[in-house]
């Protein structure tokens, strides 16, 4: 493993931890964007160009920005005034997280011996995927784009009505 992998992995982990641990929601959303960018860089290092670019376009370009807009539109960026830092059920959450981690670790260890060592990756380029999306699959792509646009407009309208009702 190269030095660049370790740098990108540390960046991704730092972004994920910051997204979970920071108290300001805007900072959490920006840290989540950093984690998404780190994941995209990891995909690009693994020669999965399409997945890396989709990660950049969809998650960074759409989801993270939508989260920031939703936080800013609903005035949810203020830090809660509660004196408690942790929830009352933090111990139960820790137990559930440890159980899920244990089950996933067991599943990975059980599946590892049956995996083949080397497989031939299919040679599909980003250009071929783009040509298929703009040719054969253009109608489903446009339908998804319209649905996402309608969802964004609906979220803005709902946030604006809630903001007016609070005044």
C-alpha positions in Angstrom: 0.0 0.0 0.0 1.2 3.4 -0.9 1.7 6.5 1.1 -1.1 8.2 -0.8 -3.5 5.5 0.3 -2.7 6.1 4.0 -3.1 9.9 3.6 -6.5 9.4 1.9 -7.6 6.8 4.4 -6.7 9.1 7.3 -8.6 12.0 5.6 -11.7 9.8 5.2 -11.6 8.6 8.7 -11.0 12.1 10.1 -13.9 13.4 8.1 -16.2 10.7 9.2 -15.2 11.1 12.9 -15.7 14.9 12.7 -19.1 14.4 11.1 -20.1 12.3 14.1 -18.4 14.2 16.9 -18.8 17.9 16.0 -21.7 19.8 17.7 -22.4 22.3 15.0 -24.6 20.8 12.2 -23.1 22.9 9.4 -19.6 21.7 10.4 -20.9 18.1 10.6 -22.3 18.4 7.1 -19.0 19.9 5.8 -17.0 17.1 7.5 -19.3 14.6 5.9 -18.4 16.2 2.5 -14.8 15.6 3.3 -15.5 12.0 4.1 -17.4 11.6 0.8 -14.4 13.1 -1.0 -12.0 10.7 0.7 -14.2 7.8 -0.4 -14.2 9.1 -4.0 -10.4 9.3 -3.9 -10.2 5.8 -2.6 -12.4 4.6 -5.5 -10.2 6.4 -8.0 -7.1 4.8 -6.5 -8.7 1.4 -7.0 -9.2 2.2 -10.7 -13.0 2.4 -10.3 -13.3 5.6 -12.1 -17.1 5.5 -12.7 -17.8 4.8 -9.0 -15.4 7.5 -8.0 -16.9 10.1 -10.3 -20.4 9.1 -9.3 -19.4 9.6 -5.7 -18.2 13.1 -6.5 -21.2 14.0 -8.6 -24.0 12.5 -6.5 -22.8 12.5 -2.9 -20.6 15.6 -2.9 -22.4 17.5 -5.6 -26.0 16.7 -4.6 -26.5 15.0 -1.3 -24.0 17.0 0.8 -25.0 20.3 -0.7 -28.7 19.4 -0.2 -28.0 18.6 3.5 -26.3 21.9 4.0 -29.2 23.8 2.3 -31.7 21.8 4.4 -29.8 22.7 7.6 -29.6 26.4 6.6 -33.2 26.6 5.5 -34.6 25.1 8.6 -32.4 26.9 11.0 -31.1 23.7 12.4 -27.5 24.8 12.7 -27.8 26.1 16.2 -26.3 23.9 18.9 -28.9 22.4 21.2 -29.1 24.1 24.6 -29.3 20.9 26.5 -26.7 20.4 29.2 -26.4 16.7 28.4 -23.8 15.8 25.9 -24.8 12.1 25.5 -28.2 10.6 25.2 -29.6 8.7 28.1 -29.5 5.5 26.0 -25.9 5.8 25.0 -25.0 2.5 26.6 -27.7 0.6 24.7 -26.5 2.2 21.5 -22.9 1.1 22.3 -24.1 -2.5 22.9 -26.1 -2.5 19.6 -23.1 -1.1 17.7 -20.7 -3.7 19.2 -23.2 -6.5 18.3 -23.5 -5.3 14.7 -19.7 -5.0 14.5 -19.3 -8.5 15.8 -21.8 -10.0 13.4 -20.3 -8.2 10.4 -16.8 -9.3 11.5 -17.9 -12.9 11.9 -19.5 -12.8 8.4 -16.4 -11.4 6.8 -14.2 -14.0 8.5 -16.5 -16.8 7.4 -16.6 -15.6 3.8 -12.8 -14.9 3.4 -11.7 -18.6 2.8 -14.2 -19.1 0.0 -13.2 -16.0 -2.0 -11.1 -16.4 -5.1 -7.7 -14.9 -5.0 -7.6 -13.3 -8.3 -10.5 -12.4 -10.6 -10.4 -10.8 -14.0 -12.2 -7.4 -13.8 -14.5 -6.6 -16.6 -13.1 -3.9 -18.9 -15.9 -1.4 -19.0 -14.7 2.2 -19.4 -16.4 5.3 -18.1 -16.9 6.3 -21.8 -18.9 3.2 -22.4 -21.0 3.7 -19.3 -21.6 7.3 -20.3 -22.6 6.3 -23.8 -25.1 3.8 -22.4 -26.6 6.4 -20.0 -27.0 8.9 -22.8 -28.2 6.3 -25.3 -30.2 3.3 -24.1 -30.9 4.5 -20.6 -31.5 8.2 -21.2 -35.2 8.0 -20.3 -34.7 6.4 -16.8 -31.9 8.9 -16.2 -34.1 11.9 -17.0 -37.0 10.5 -14.9 -34.7 10.2 -11.9 -33.4 13.7 -12.5 -37.0 15.0 -12.5 -37.9 13.1 -9.4 -34.8 14.5 -7.5 -35.6 18.0 -8.7 -39.2 17.7 -7.5 -38.0 16.3 -4.2 -35.6 19.3 -3.8 -38.3 21.8 -4.6 -40.7 20.1 -2.2 -38.2 20.1 0.6 -37.6 23.8 0.1 -41.4 24.5 0.1 -41.9 22.5 3.3 -39.0 24.2 5.0 -40.3 27.7 4.0 -43.8 26.9 5.3 -42.4 25.6 8.6 -40.2 28.7 8.9 -43.2 31.0 8.3 -45.3 29.1 10.8 -42.7 29.4 13.5 -42.8 33.2 13.4 
